[in-house]
Amino acid sequence: MKKGQIRTKRIIALASVTFFSLCANVLATIAWFTAQKDGRAENEYFEIEETADAEIDSINLYKFEYSTTDFEIGGNTMTMYDYLTPETGEVKKYAFNYTEQKFGETVEGVFHPVTVMNIYDPVDRIIAQEGFDLFSLNCSVIYEINFSSGSLTNCYMDVTSKLFSKTPGTHEILLSDCVDFDVFYAADLNDSRLANKAYYPTYKEDIADPSKTDTQELTAEEILYYKFSYLSKLIGDGNHINFYGTNPKPQTIELETNKSVSFSNDGKYTFYILANYAPDTLEQYSNEIYENNILALYDFNFITRFNESSGE
């Protein structure tokens, strides 16, 4: 059976039709923006240059999952995403599966892959005007990259992102043309700007209020996701790392240069890359998005280099 998707937020904001008639015509009237990977091998996405004795232990993806409801219409299974009540969703952590070469989870022996980034609709910004808040849309994803080394202790790290060849088809664009990057570390989780739970989204404010005693605290995954997403918000538009900001577009960009890092006593080291949409680059698709789905093709990888001495 076919899988469809209904974007509840767009339905309520822009349409006033009955539930049944909307479901019957959704593919003709509603479109959205999404991003996905193809089946490339893991080491083409995340690489370590052979300049030091280090290797990737594991890679995890943190993303927000909205709650969903499946229902049958005309023999098709439709999936409705509840974008209006994000408090019913959750942040999940997915390991990279080396056999499947995708992020996902295995349930009862069956692997279920996940799309890398949630949908983004350029019209959100037009509707919200000055009140637009990318943070609240939960589009960002966070890569957790874990390393191990039997010889490194204190060293220096370079992180780059490099394009690989990808040719967009009809109603397709390159994700590198509309994505921003930020690099974070474990120490950033204690940033003073996160005091008093400033990173809590509006739908979690009751939990952040110290006068509330009957609410549930955030999970470890939610804390990491919301803290880094909030710090990314504070960086501000135009100050993130990206490919699209230079013309012509470079083949390689530097995410981190000559960063002093220390492997732990057990030879472990972790850092994080946050990726999120750049709304300014997507407004041009505001009209097209209601005619056709637009797919952003994943067309870059991450390369880490460890050096025992500073490159300066």
C-alpha positions in Angstrom: 0.0 0.0 0.0 1.1 3.5 -0.7 2.3 5.8 2.2 1.0 9.3 2.1 1.6 12.2 4.4 -0.7 15.0 5.5 0.8 18.2 6.9 -1.7 19.2 9.6 -0.1 22.7 10.0 -0.6 23.6 6.4 -4.1 22.3 6.4 -5.3 24.4 9.3 -3.4 27.6 8.3 -4.3 27.7 4.6 -7.3 25.5 4.0 -10.9 25.4 5.3 -12.2 22.1 3.9 -13.7 19.0 5.4 -11.4 16.3 6.6 -12.6 13.8 4.0 -12.3 16.1 1.0 -8.8 17.1 2.1 -7.7 13.6 2.4 -9.1 12.7 -1.0 -7.2 15.5 -2.7 -4.1 16.0 -0.5 -1.5 14.9 -3.0 -2.8 17.5 -5.5 -3.1 20.4 -3.1 -0.4 20.0 -0.4 3.3 19.7 -0.9 6.3 20.1 1.4 10.1 20.3 1.6 12.1 17.3 2.8 15.6 15.9 2.7 17.0 12.3 2.5 20.2 10.3 1.9 20.8 7.8 -0.8 22.4 4.5 -0.2 26.1 5.6 -0.1 28.5 3.8 2.2 29.0 5.1 5.7 32.7 5.9 5.1 31.7 8.2 2.3 29.7 10.3 4.7 32.0 10.4 7.7 35.7 10.0 7.2 38.9 10.2 9.1 42.0 11.1 7.2 44.9 8.7 7.9 47.1 11.1 9.7 46.8 9.8 13.3 45.8 6.6 15.1 42.1 7.2 15.5 38.9 5.6 14.2 35.2 6.2 14.3 33.6 4.1 17.0 30.0 5.0 16.3 27.7 7.7 14.8 24.3 8.7 16.2 21.6 10.9 14.8 19.4 13.0 17.1 16.2 14.2 15.6 12.7 15.2 16.7 9.8 12.9 15.8 6.3 14.2 15.7 3.5 11.9 16.8 1.7 10.3 13.9 -1.7 8.6 13.2 -2.2 6.1 10.4 -5.6 5.6 8.7 -7.0 3.9 5.6 -8.7 5.8 2.8 -9.5 4.2 -0.5 -7.2 1.2 0.1 -4.3 3.5 0.9 -2.6 4.0 4.2 -2.2 7.7 5.1 0.0 9.0 7.8 -1.0 12.2 9.5 1.8 14.1 11.4 0.7 16.1 14.4 2.7 19.3 13.8 0.3 21.4 15.9 1.0 19.6 19.2 4.8 19.0 19.3 4.5 18.2 23.0 3.2 14.8 22.0 6.4 14.2 20.0 9.8 13.1 21.2 13.5 13.4 20.5 15.0 10.1 19.4 18.5 8.9 19.0 19.3 6.6 16.0 22.5 4.7 15.5 24.1 4.4 12.0 23.5 0.9 10.8 26.7 -0.2 9.0 24.9 -3.1 7.2 22.0 -1.0 5.9 24.2 2.1 5.5 21.4 4.3 7.0 20.3 5.7 10.3 17.4 3.9 11.9 16.3 1.4 14.5 15.7 -2.4 14.6 12.4 -3.5 16.0 11.6 -7.2 16.4 14.5 -8.0 14.0 13.4 -5.6 11.3 15.4 -2.5 10.5 13.4 0.7 10.0 15.4 3.6 8.4 14.6 7.2 9.2 14.7 10.3 7.0 17.6 12.5 8.1 15.8 15.8 8.4 12.2 16.7 9.0 10.1 18.6 6.5 10.4 22.4 6.1 7.8 24.5 4.5 9.0 28.0 3.2 5.5 29.4 3.7 6.0 29.0 7.5 8.2 32.1 7.5 5.9 34.1 5.3 2.9 33.4 7.5 4.8 34.1 10.8 6.6 37.2 9.5 8.5 38.7 12.4 7.4 35.9 14.7 9.1 33.2 12.7 11.2 30.8 14.9 13.1 28.0 13.2 14.0 26.6 16.6 10.3 25.7 17.3 9.9 23.8 14.0 12.3 21.0 15.1 13.9 20.6 11.7 17.4 20.5 12.9 19.4 17.2 13.3 22.5 16.5 15.3 25.2 14.1 14.4 27.1 12.7 17.3 30.5 11.3 16.1 32.4 9.1 18.6 36.1 8.4 18.1 38.6 6.1 19.8 42.4 6.1 19.8 45.0 3.9 21.3 47.7 6.5 21.1 46.3 10.0 21.0 45.8 12.2 24.1 46.1 15.9 23.5 46.0 16.8 19.8 44.4 19.1 17.2 41.4 18.5 15.0 40.2 19.8 11.6 36.7 19.1 10.4 35.7 19.7 6.8 32.6 19.0 4.7 33.1 18.1 1.1 30.6 17.9 -1.8 30.2 14.8 -3.8 28.7 14.7 -7.3 24.9 14.7 -7.3 22.7 15.9 -10.2 19.2 17.1 -9.1 16.3 16.0 -11.2 12.9 17.7 -11.7 11.6 19.2 -8.5 14.9 18.3 -6.7 17.5 20.6 -5.3 20.8 20.0 -3.5 20.8 20.1 0.3 24.1 21.9 0.3 22.3 24.9 -1.2 20.0 25.4 1.8 21.6 23.9 4.9 23.6 25.5 7.7 26.1 23.8 10.0 27.3 24.4 13.6 29.9 22.4 15.6 29.4 21.7 19.3 31.2 19.9 22.1 30.3 18.3 25.3 31.4 21.4 27.2 28.8 23.5 25.3 26.1 21.6 27.2 27.2 23.7 30.2 27.1 27.1 28.4 26.0 29.8 30.8 23.3 31.0 28.2 21.5 27.7 29.0 20.9 28.7 32.6 17.4 28.6 34.0 16.4 26.2 31.2 16.4 28.9 28.6 16.6 26.2 26.0 13.2 24.8 26.7 10.8 25.2 23.8 7.5 27.0 24.4 5.6 23.8 24.6 7.8 22.7 27.4 7.7 25.9 29.4 5.6 24.3 32.2 8.3 21.8 32.8 10.9 24.6 33.0 8.8 26.5 35.5 10.3 25.7 39.0 6.9 26.3 40.5 5.5 23.3 38.7 5.9 20.0 40.6 3.8 17.6 38.6 5.5 17.7 35.2 8.0 15.3 33.7 11.6 16.3 33.1 13.2 16.1 29.7 15.0 12.9 28.6 18.7 12.9 28.1 18.1 13.0 24.3 15.8 16.0 24.6 18.3 17.9 26.8 21.1 17.4 24.2 18.8 18.2 21.3 17.2 21.3 22.7 20.4 22.7 24.2 22.4 22.5 21.0 19.4 23.7 18.9 19.0 26.7 21.2 22.7 27.6 21.0 22.5 27.3 17.2 19.5 29.8 17.3 21.7 32.2 19.3 24.3 32.2 16.6 21.9 34.0 14.3 21.1 34.0 10.6 24.1 34.6 8.4 26.7 33.4 10.9 26.4 29.7 10.4 28.9 27.6 8.3 27.5 26.8 4.8 28.3 26.1 1.2 25.8 28.4 -0.4 27.2 31.7 1.0 30.1 31.8 -1.5 29.8 32.2 -5.3 31.0 30.0 -6.9 30.1 27.4 -4.3 33.2 25.8 -2.9 33.8 22.1 -3.0 35.0 22.0 0.6 34.2 24.1 3.6 35.9 24.1 7.0 33.7 23.4 10.0 36.5 23.4 12.5 40.2 24.3 12.2 43.1 23.4 14.5 40.8 22.7 17.4 42.7 21.6 20.5 41.0 18.4 21.8 41.8 15.8 24.4 41.0 12.1 24.3 39.7 10.7 27.6 41.6 8.2 29.7 39.9 5.4 27.9 40.9 6.9 24.5 37.4 8.3 23.6 36.4 11.6 22.1 33.1 13.0 20.8 31.9 16.0 19.0 28.6 17.1 17.4 27.6 18.6 14.1 24.2 20.3 13.9 22.5 20.7 10.5 19.5 22.9 9.9 17.7 24.6 7.0 18.6 28.1 6.0 15.2 29.8 5.5 16.5 32.7 3.4 17.6 30.3 0.7 14.2 28.6 0.5 11.7 31.5 0.1 12.1 31.2 -3.7 10.2 27.9 -3.5 7.2 29.3 -1.7 5.0 29.1 -4.8 6.4 25.9 -6.3 6.0 23.9 -3.1 2.2 23.9 -3.6 2.5 22.5 -7.1 5.0 19.7 -6.4 7.0 18.0 -3.7 10.6 19.2 -3.6 13.3 16.8 -2.5 16.6 18.1 -1.2 19.4 15.6 -2.1 22.1 14.9 0.5 25.3 15.8 -1.4 28.1 16.2 1.2 30.2 14.3 3.7 32.2 15.1 6.8 36.0 14.5 7.1 37.9 14.7 10.4 41.6 15.0 10.7 43.6 14.6 13.9 47.1 16.0 14.2 49.5 15.5 17.1 50.9 19.0 16.5 49.3 22.4 15.8 49.0 23.3 12.1 49.7 26.9 12.9 
